[in-house]
Amino acid sequence: MAAPNSERSLVDKGKDCVVNVDQEESSCVPGRTRTSPARALTREERDRLAGEQRLVSDFKQMKLEREAQRNWDLFYKRNTTNFFKDRHWTTREFQELKACREFASQRLVLLEAGCGVGNCIFPLLEDDRDIFVYACDFSPRAVEFVKRNPLYCPERCWAFQCDLTTDDLRENVPEGSVDVVTLIFVLSAIHPDKMKLALENISRVLKPGGSVLFRDYGLHDHAMLRFKAGSKLGENFYVRQDGTRSYFFCKEFLAELFSVAGLQCAANDYVLRQTVNKKEGLCVPRVFLQSKFTKAGQLQSS
């Protein structure tokens, strides 16, 4: 389960003309928490958000929660492996994937929580021969797509279905065995009341000194402002037309969420971008939150 990444879905027409313009260098820097502010809204945007206070009914919200897995399975049935682009930017954005090694040949054990169809893990497996990846997803169909990929090799990757909020990761991943967890466009798809459960679950399999690398939708991202009336589930929480949901994080809420789960903030900042569609003459502001959190203790070599 990986939330539909706007870099692919927001500008469907002329998608080959999409250009991302960085306004803020986006790498996580160990030991440094940057302080760029959230994106300022225009008056029109403020009025639009203020005018949409009506929430989806409790009955429909409970139905969406019950059918969350089904909705993601249908998403992957419709889109198969074609919706997301491979995330070759992961090692560039998150230098910790290489920097956390104590020696060059150290085998890195990684968990991708919410792997989707493998758009992140397979570029990593190709790029780094000294890595073993546990990969889990909410959607059984997505996991099957991972296992059918020609690059899938059980000696280097183990994929399994998992609800991070209810299923114990330790049934597939040894406790305290993971060097790095990637949580990329995943936490936003979980109900805010259950996010803490997911993070506590992840923390159990993380080594002391290990890291969680996070990237997701930030507060006032263009995708948040595009939702129509009748889509709001709660504060910063919305439902798409296909029944999948998305939360938009402010960094203070995220830091508190990880802290309660026992994980310490090492870096936590907004990434501000503009997605430009030259063909359609569109320029929209994108806001992501990119962060690093660590588990107390000294990292143990594999």
C-alpha positions, 0 to 999 in steps of 0.5 A: 500500500503506497498512497497514490503519488501525486508526481504521477497522478495529479497531471494525467494529461501531458504527463511527459511534460511534468517537471519538478522544481526544487525550492528546498534541498530535500535530503535528510541530514543526520543530526540536523533538523531543518526549520523551513516553514509550511507552505503559506496559503493564498487567501483563496486557498484559506477560504476554500479550506475554511468553507469545507467543514462538513465531514463524511458521515460516521456510517460511511467512515466506518465503512471505509475503514472496514473496506480499506484493504478491499479498496487498495486491492481494487486499486492494484487490480485497476492499475496493476504495476503501471501507476507508480514510477520506480523510485530511483531517487530513494538512495539520492534523497536518503543517504542513510541507506549507504551512510549507516554501514560501519564498513563497506561490505556490511549487509544492510537489512531493510524493511519497506513498510508498504511496498506497493508493487516494488517500485522502491525495493527493486531499484534498491536491490539492483543498486546494492548487492549487499542488502536484504529487504523485507517488504510488506503491504496491506494489499495481497494483490500488491504482494503478488505483483512483487513476487511475480517480478523477475527481480524477486529472489527469496535469497535477497527479498521476502515479501508478505501481506501485513496490516501494520496496525493489527498484524505483528511484524515479528511473525515475518521479521525477527525482532530487533533485526532491521537496520533501516525502515522505509515508510514512503507515502504509506502512513498517510493512508492509515487512519490517524487513530491507528498510526501509533500502532503501526509505528510501534509495530515497526519499532519492534523489528528495528535494531537499537540505533536503527532508522526510519526514513519517512516521506509523505504528503505535507500540510497544504499540498496541492492534492489536499486543496483539490478535494471536493466537498464531501471528501473530508474525514477529519482534520487534514484527512480526506477520502479519494473517489476510489475509497482510498484515504490520505492524511496531510502531515504537519511536522509537529504532529509527525514528530509527536507521533514518532516520539510517543512510539519511542522513536527520536527525531533526527531530521524532519522538514518540509520539501517544497516543490512546484510541479510544472506541466508545460503542455497544459500551462499548469504550475502547482505547489507540492508539499512533502514531509521528509524525515528521519527517526531513530531508535535509541541505542547503538546500531549493531552490525549485521 
